[in-house]
Amino acid sequence: MSTQKQKLVIINKVIIMSKNTKGKGDKDWSLSFGTYPGILFGIRTYHGDTHSQTVFYLPFIDIAYEVEK
């Protein structure tokens, strides 16, 4: 009987859609998908100096919506 070691691969962030409207009066934003180890349900908002990010957590997947302040 032989055993194989499994390799864990985690993708931190993949941007799937972005809108660039610099100089047009609209705010820049992005939507991205990522993975994390664990099971979690919920929503959290992170506030930075230049951006606000709202993250939706589903089991093993997070969806992040980031908006320029």
C-alpha positions in Angstrom: 0.0 0.0 0.0 1.4 3.4 -0.9 0.4 6.8 0.3 0.7 10.2 -1.4 1.1 13.5 0.3 -1.4 16.1 -0.7 -0.3 19.7 -1.4 -2.5 22.5 -0.1 -2.8 25.4 -2.5 -4.3 28.7 -1.3 -5.2 31.5 -3.7 -5.3 34.7 -1.7 -7.0 37.0 -4.2 -8.1 37.0 -7.8 -9.6 40.2 -9.2 -12.3 39.3 -11.7 -13.8 42.8 -12.4 -12.5 46.3 -12.2 -13.7 49.7 -13.2 -11.3 52.5 -13.7 -13.0 55.9 -13.8 -10.2 58.3 -12.7 -11.1 61.9 -13.4 -14.7 61.1 -14.2 -16.1 61.9 -10.7 -16.9 58.2 -10.0 -15.0 56.1 -7.4 -12.7 53.3 -8.4 -13.9 49.8 -7.3 -13.0 46.2 -7.6 -14.6 42.8 -7.0 -12.4 39.8 -6.1 -12.7 36.2 -5.1 -10.3 34.5 -2.7 -9.9 31.3 -0.6 -9.1 30.7 3.0 -8.7 27.6 5.2 -11.8 27.1 7.3 -15.6 27.4 7.4 -17.1 30.8 8.1 -20.4 32.6 7.3 -20.5 36.4 7.6 -19.7 39.9 6.4 -17.0 42.2 7.6 -16.0 45.7 6.5 -12.4 46.9 6.6 -11.6 50.6 6.6 -8.3 51.9 5.3 -6.9 55.3 4.6 -7.8 55.3 0.9 -10.2 52.3 0.5 -13.1 50.5 2.2 -13.5 46.8 1.7 -16.5 44.7 2.4 -15.8 41.0 2.5 -18.5 38.2 2.3 -17.3 35.0 3.9 -18.7 31.7 2.7 -17.2 28.2 3.5 -13.6 28.3 2.0 -14.4 31.3 -0.3 -14.4 35.0 0.3 -15.9 37.7 -2.0 -14.4 41.2 -1.5 -15.8 44.5 -2.8 -13.4 47.3 -2.5 -14.2 51.0 -3.0 -12.0 54.1 -3.1 -12.9 56.7 -0.4 
